[in-house]
Amino acid sequence: MTTAPKSEILHTADLVAYQDGSVVSRQITRAEAGNVTLFAFDRDQELSAHTAPFDALVHVLDGEAEITISGKPFHLKAGDAIIMPANEPHAVRALTRFKMLLTMIRN
């Protein structure tokens, strides 16, 4: 998977495009300690409940989403961010088309 160019200004939301009926992702950077990935969700698309061995910061760049962490739903819109704790179940559902920047850091 290709990553974004280094030492260049990135127009983050423009690095991943919406696709009808899909969730699209693009890895920005990757290291042993974690990674940064952009996602574009079409309306009503979702990532079902799962866990990860990383704390994960979700920063919503565009649109609105519901993020559920350990059964508790949170409504986020452009400009909002939330940390999903490592090893806790979480899910993501697009309320509208939305883009997010996901930063995962190994504990």
C-alpha positions in Angstrom: 0.0 0.0 0.0 1.4 3.4 -1.0 1.7 6.1 1.6 1.5 9.9 1.1 4.6 11.9 0.1 6.8 13.2 2.9 7.9 16.8 3.3 5.0 18.1 1.3 1.8 19.9 2.3 -1.1 17.4 2.3 -4.7 18.5 1.6 -5.9 15.7 3.8 -9.6 15.4 2.8 -8.6 15.4 -0.8 -6.4 12.4 -0.6 -9.3 9.9 -0.5 -12.5 10.1 -2.6 -16.0 8.9 -1.9 -17.3 5.9 -3.8 -21.0 5.0 -3.9 -21.9 2.1 -1.5 -18.3 1.8 -0.3 -15.8 2.5 2.4 -12.5 3.7 0.9 -9.2 3.9 2.8 -5.7 5.3 2.1 -2.8 4.8 4.4 -0.9 8.1 4.9 2.0 6.7 6.9 3.0 3.5 8.7 5.5 2.6 11.4 6.0 -0.2 13.9 4.4 2.0 16.6 1.2 2.7 14.6 -0.2 4.2 11.5 -2.3 7.0 10.1 -5.1 6.2 7.6 -7.8 8.2 5.8 -11.2 6.8 5.3 -14.2 8.0 3.1 -17.5 6.3 3.9 -20.6 6.5 1.7 -23.8 7.2 3.7 -25.0 4.2 5.7 -21.7 2.3 5.3 -20.1 1.0 8.4 -17.3 -0.9 10.1 -18.8 -3.5 12.4 -17.8 -3.8 16.0 -14.2 -5.0 16.5 -11.2 -4.4 18.7 -7.6 -3.2 18.0 -4.4 -3.4 20.1 -4.0 0.4 19.6 -5.5 3.5 21.0 -7.1 5.1 18.0 -7.8 8.8 17.5 -10.6 9.5 15.0 -10.8 13.0 13.6 -13.9 13.7 11.4 -12.9 15.8 8.4 -16.3 15.9 6.6 -19.8 14.8 7.3 -21.3 13.0 10.3 -20.8 9.6 11.9 -21.9 7.5 14.8 -19.0 5.9 16.6 -19.9 3.3 19.2 -17.3 2.4 21.9 -18.1 -0.4 24.4 -21.8 -0.1 23.5 -22.0 3.7 24.0 -22.8 5.7 20.8 -21.2 9.1 20.1 -22.4 11.4 17.3 -19.5 13.2 15.6 -19.4 15.8 12.9 -16.7 17.6 10.9 -14.1 19.0 13.3 -14.9 16.6 16.1 -12.5 13.9 17.4 -12.6 11.0 19.8 -10.2 8.4 21.2 -11.2 4.8 20.9 -9.3 2.9 23.7 -7.2 -0.1 22.8 -8.9 -3.5 23.2 -12.4 -2.0 23.6 -15.0 -2.9 21.0 -15.8 -0.1 18.7 -17.8 0.4 15.5 -18.2 3.2 12.9 -21.3 4.1 10.9 -21.8 6.9 8.4 -24.8 9.0 9.1 -24.0 11.1 6.0 -21.0 10.7 3.6 -18.1 11.3 5.8 -14.3 11.3 5.9 -12.1 10.6 8.9 -8.4 10.6 9.7 -7.6 7.6 11.9 -4.3 7.7 14.0 -3.5 4.4 15.8 -0.7 4.2 18.3 0.5 1.0 19.9 0.3 1.0 23.7 
